[in-house]
Amino acid sequence: MSMVSPILALRDDLRGLVRLLAHTIHYTLHGKREKGALVAQMYAIGNRSAFFLSVSMGFIGMIMVFQSGMQAAHVVPDYTMLGPFYIKMLVRDLAASIGAMPLATRVGAGIAAELGTMKVTDQIDALRMCSAEPIDYLLVPRFWASVVMSLVLLVWAGFVALMAGMFTAHAVFDVNYHTFVDFRMVSIGDLVTGVAKCLAYGAAIPIVSAYRGFNAFGGAEGVGRATTDAVVHSTLAIILLNFFLSGVGYFVFPE
């Protein structure tokens, strides 16, 4: 019985997420939203996440290049391929997948907390009484703002990680800047896979977080629980999407 319950809960959650995504797409095409809501959400998601994401990816880029260089020194003391390999991994996977993790904590928690608070204080029911559809009014602007700004932010995060890695390689391993910044190993498949991951993560974070927020109950404790679940499940969604999209990417664009 203890094994059946989590499976049933997972099944219900998956159904709920698919239903919420379908409603979001429906109201994107047929809904009526408040003017300026999308721009406001793009500012909230994009501008307010830029510094946090830049700092995170800067340090991650330095750590990755430093550790890769130290390992390479034990095998072949030649750092000419350190940059091309790092840039290829950055474009195909690391910029999107690692950058999406801190993005999920900030954006996902914010969406779940806002919608969860509205749910437990009956503001969402009040919207329905005013003939306003909560998904159209609350989720659709957040969804598309997250998709657009996630792509912008994760591309920027990749650039920050590239710059941080380049300076680290030069300072620690004396690698010339022009030698490090070498895109010869980056293919169209790498670029397409990386962009697809950015868009998929940008769509998954608001859907998972809004689902938790819309289903919050129990006052302040329920909002806290919904916020925690949103961060955990958004991170899990990123990991699962990374696995799926990486497999599809390597199948469609073989090395």
N, C-alpha and C positions, 0 to 999 in steps of 0.2 A: 504493500500500500504506500509506503514511504517513497518507493521508486516511481510509482505511477503518478503521484501528485505533481512533482516537478515537471514531468513530461507533459501532462495535461496543461499545466500553467504555461509552459513554453509554447505549446501549440496555440493556446488562446492568445498569447502575446504576439506570435507571428501573424495570426489572423488579424488581430487588431492593428498591427503595424501596416499590413498590406491594405487594409480597409482605409486607414488614415491617409496613406499615400494616394490611394485612388480618389478619395474625397478632395485631397489637396489639388490634384491635377484637374479634377472636375471644376472646382471653384476658381482655379486659375483661368479656365476658359470661359466660365459662365458667371462668375461672381462679381460683386460690386464692393470694392474696397475703399477705404478712406484715402483721400488724396494726400500724397506725401508720405504714406506709411512705409512704402518700400525704401525710400531714401533715408528715412529716420532709422530703419532697421539696418540698412547698409552701414550707416555711420556707427551705430551701436556695436555691430558685429565686427566691422572692419577696422575703423580708426582706433577703437578702444582695445583691440587685440594686437595691434601692430607691434607695440613696444615689447609686450610680454613674449610674443612669438619670436621677435628679432633676437632678444637676449637669449632665449632658450636655444634657438637654432644656431646662434653664434657659438655658444659654448659646446653644443653637440658637434658642430663642424670641427672645432679645434680638437676635441677629444678623439673623434674618429680618425682624423688625419694623423694625429700624434701616435695613436695606437697602431694604425696601419703601417706607418713608417717604422715603428719599433719592431713590428713583426717582420717587415720586409728586410730589415737589417740583419736578421738572423738567417735569412735564406740567401738573398742576393743583395749585396750592398749597392744597389742601383735604384735611384729614386725617379728615374725618368718616366716610368709608367705609373707612378703614384697618383698624379693628377688625372690622367685619362681614365683610370679605373674608378677613382673616387667620383668624378663627374658623371660617368655612366651610371653608377649606382644611385647617385643623387637625383639624376633626371628620371630614371626609370622607377625608383621606389622610395628612396630615403627621404627626399624633400617632402613628398606627399604623406607618406605613412608616419614618419616620426613627427613631422610638423602638425599633423592632424591630432595627435595626442594632446598636446597642450591646448589646441583649439577646442577640442571636445570638452576639456575641463572648464574653460571659461564660457564658451558659447552654450554648451549643453546645460551647464548648471544654471546659467542666467535664464534660459528659456523655461526650464523646468520650474525654477523658483517663481518666476513671474506668473506662469499659467497655473501652477499649483496654488499660489496664493489667491488668485482669482477664483479658482475652483472651490476652495474651502470657505471663502467669504461670499459665495453665491453670486459673484459678479458675472460668471459665465451664464448662469440661469437668467440673470437680469438681461443679458444680451439677447438671449432667445426670446424673452418676453417683449423685447423691443424689435422683434423681427430681424435681428442681426444674427447671421450664422457665425458661431465662434471660430470655426475652421477658416472661413473666408476672411473674417475680420482680424483674427489673431495669428493664425498659422501661415497662411499663404504669403504675407509679406516677409515673415521670418524665414520661411523656406527658401524663397528665391534670393533673398538677401544673403543667406548662408551659402547657397550654391555659387553665386557670383563672387562674393567676397572671399570664400574659401579658395577659389581658384587664384584670385589676385594675391591673397596672403601667402598661400603655399608656394607660388612662384617667387614671391619676394623672399620667403623663408629659404628657398633653395639658393637664391642669390646671396643672401647673408651667409649661409653655411659655406658656399663656395669661396667667398671673400675671406671668411675666418680660416678656412682650411688652407687657402693659398698663403696667407700671412704666417700661419703656423708652420707650413712646409718650408717656407723661406727662412724663418727665424730658427727653427730647430734642426732642419736637415739641409739647409743651404740650397734649396731647390729654386731655380730661377723662375720668376713669375710667368714668363712666356712658356717655359717648359711645363709648368703645372697646368696652366689654363689651355688645355688641348682637348678639343671636342671630336677628335677623329674617331673615337670609339662609340660615339653617340649616334644611334640610327633613328630613322623615322618611327620604328616600332617602339623604341625607348620613349620617345616624345609622346606618342599617342597613348601608350600605357600610363605614363605619368600624369597626363592631363585627365584621362579617364578616372584615375584614382582620386584626383583632386575634386572632380565633379561628384563622384560617388560618395566620398566622405562628406562633402558639403551638403548633400541631400540627406544622408543618413543621420547626421547629428541632430537637425531640427525635428525630424520625424520621430526618432526615438525619444528625444527629450520632451517634445510636446505630448507624446503618448503618455509618458509618465506624469506630466503636469496635469493633463486632462483627467487622469484617473486618481489624482491625489485625494486623500480623505483623512479626517482626524485632526484638523487644526494645524498648529505650528509643527507638531511632531510629524504629521503626514507630509507637510511640505518638505521638511528635512529629509524624510525617507525618499520622497519622489526625486529630490535633487541628487541624492547619493546614487539612487538607481539610474538616473539619467546619465551621470558621468560614467558609471561602471558599464552600463549597457551600450553607451555610445562608443566607448573604448573597445568593447568586445565586438561591436559591429564593424569598427575600423579594421580590427584584426581579421575577422572573417572575410570582409570584402577584399582585403589585401591578398589573402590566400586565393580567393576565387579569381580576382582580376589578374594576379600574377600568373596563375595557371593559364587563363585565357590568353594573356599577352604572349607568353612563351609558345603557346600553340599556334596563335595567329601570326606572330612575328618571331619565328625561330631564330636563334643566334646563328 
